[in-house]
Amino acid sequence: MIINDENLNNIQGGGWKMVAVGVGMILTIIVGIADGYMRPLKCN
């Protein structure tokens, strides 16, 4: 199947993936800060 330029311009979607990535980044930072606060390790 060949898709022309008009059909390519009408494709929608993918916005929720960026939201999920942003939420994952924020959760990773929060978990890292909590882990460092609750279980501090000395630098070697």
N, C-alpha and C positions, 0 to 999 in steps of 0.2 A: 504494500500500500504506500502510495506517495502522498506526503502531506505538503500542501502548498503554503505560501506565506500567510494567507488569510486564516487558515486553520491554526497555524502555529501561534498567531497573535491572539487567538480566542482561548487558548489553553489557560486554565486557572488552577490554582492550588499551590501547596507547598508552604503556606504561611505558618501553619501550626508547627512545622518542624523547627522553625527559628524560635518560636515561643518555647518549645520543649528544650532546645539547646540552652536558651537563656535561663530557664528555671533550673536546669541541671547545673549550670555554672554557679548560680547563686547558692544552691544547696551544697555544692562541693566546697565553696568558700566558707559557708557557715559551719559545716562539719569539720573542716580543717582548723578553724579558729577554736571551736569547742574542744577538739582533740588536743590541740596545743595547750589550752588552758587547763584542762583536766588531767593531762598526762605529760607534763613538761619533761623533755629530755635534754641532757647537757650536750653541748657541741663538743666534738672530739678535736 
